[in-house]
């Protein structure tokens, strides 16, 4: 597969330029959430964790909706497709652009959360739990991206995003039912249990597989229509 | 004579529409107008020519590149603007110019500056604050300043108010006179096509109904008024596209006027009273209603 790397790089830079201000706002909001978490009070922990999840869900949805759904709706996608890019170039550019615009706030806030857990009085047992929450958000991002890339309909793309993100609620409840995970949260040590590692590995593998399969499918198309 | 593009036996099927057996060539340096009603297949044809769509049957060759395989190479030499294409409303024209200039090595900044003046645009203005006419001109500027060998325009004047439409057409006519570039533009407005095109192709319900030099169209097609009774089978004559009687007056729309026709009509009891040239719009409507190749 011959990729037009210089144009792909320009398209990724274009997405970054278009969305960088909003992403800075998400990072800022996430840092405020981390400040609440760091206060060490039960009410602040609740407000902080809830805000952090909302910020991460919003960042994921923003990245996908502005880059794919809104571009399609506002017909700027036709402008991008008129440039000298093949479907493979376009798919790779969209994947790289979306990963960049999502992963920058994601990784900044992940690092901030893990640092907060390790270097404040919060129990270190939260380290694995936080990773499990972030892993779900990464998995939901992968599902949302795959749906948005594959459907023309704004409604289905929105359904894909909301559906996968909202499922974090039953996921958190399910984690609470696993003693090997829930019992370790309050411990002051990072404990890797088999169920936690298995869930993390499964979510990471599924996210990678979904992204790879979607990229492979779209990159093989001979033309856009 | 080298060809800007060549379509041979093209077929493309969608759930509710099919383009069928279209063959069409454009010699380099010519301006061709593609005329058809909404849904006739103009956009599909242009998508095939840009490599955005792949044909189900037939062969598409653009500037020597077979599509869709050579779509990236072909699109480096194509300027494509369509009615459903929009620029980023939050960004300025300058930002778009820089993006396109970075992608196309043929971009000429001095020519872009000239077009900015000619189109009366403001590069630092955010496009969200521009009128639709200004955004269409901005899109044309981005296409033209990259110096494409082939310009493909899909309904460039659709949705414009009469003043903006005239401005865009005048600017386009001026720009096209400057260069020897090949152009295919589609429209359902025959007046636009009449102003700009050297050759004209009519598309209807996914088929190419007619294609010829503009002057040949206007020369060959005539509206003929005759006195007498409408003879049976007249509308089956190959020259006659439409035949209608109103009392003792018979109106014919003739697709291939020739000096021998009045004598043939006289032999059928019809006396030709006058023959008039037809407008392109009238020719288009008659060709579509006749349904056959003109």
Interface residues (C-beta under 8 A of the other chain):
Chain A: X4 X6 X7 X10 X14 X18 X74 X75 X76 X78 X79 X81 X82 X83 X84 X85 X86 X89 X222 X223 X224 X225
Chain B: X47 X50 X51 X52 X53 X54 X68 X69 X71 X72 X73 X75 X76 X80 X81 X82 X84 X85 X86 X87 X88 X89 X90 X91 X99 X100 X102 X103 X104 X139
